[in-house]
Amino acid sequence: MIAHIRGRLCFKNPESVIVDVNGVGYKIYIPLSTFYNLPDEGKEVFLYTFQYVAENNLDLYGFLTEDEKELFIILLKIGGIGPKLARNILSGITKDELKKVISDYDVKRLTLIPGVGRKTAERLILELKNFFKIEEKRKKKERKEVEEAISALKELGFKSSEAEEAVLSVLNASKDYSLENLIKKALKFLSKKS
């Protein structure tokens, strides 16, 4: 599976891009949210990608953020939603707006997205309610781990600013937000600085 692509942006339109990677052009379908934030043609671009495989299809979908890619994958797991509709949903509503729509049970707002009827909107609300609850719990846990890591470094004698800088550098470079990983890698970062 192709997890991400970095290369020269050869072509872009609101539906897709072509990215040249060492002389090979990859056609990647994108939501509008990604299109609006792309660099100019000819510049380097980095996209998180999802490879969609069906009977007669092998398509790549690209996103500027991992959050957007994760939401796209979640949408695909909902019955009756394929990649084109998932892309439409991401093009028609931001993640934060979607959270509010889900919590307000705003079926009408979802039906404004092309391809989303009343039944699909209701299904989206039911399915995504749990996803957003789980995500919120995960973010709270990550925040707690970050605060504990900074506190542990301060107890070891590091200044508050040093501890925060070290932990933030680990967060930017790693996807493992466990307390043990944050402290271990932050100590490594701080030892290189001294």
VENZI-V994379 format. One record per run of one state. SS is the DSSP state (2 for helix, 1 for strand, 0 for the rest). FROM is the first residue (numbers start at 1). TO is the last residue. If there is no record, write none. Layout:
ss | from | to
SS | FROM | TO
SS | FROM | TO
This chain:
ss | from | to
0 | 1 | 3
1 | 4 | 12
0 | 13 | 15
1 | 16 | 21
0 | 22 | 23
1 | 24 | 30
0 | 31 | 31
2 | 32 | 35
0 | 36 | 43
1 | 44 | 53
0 | 54 | 57
1 | 58 | 63
0 | 64 | 65
2 | 66 | 76
0 | 77 | 82
2 | 83 | 92
0 | 93 | 94
2 | 95 | 104
0 | 105 | 106
2 | 107 | 110
0 | 111 | 117
2 | 118 | 155
0 | 156 | 159
2 | 160 | 173
0 | 174 | 178
2 | 179 | 193
0 | 194 | 194
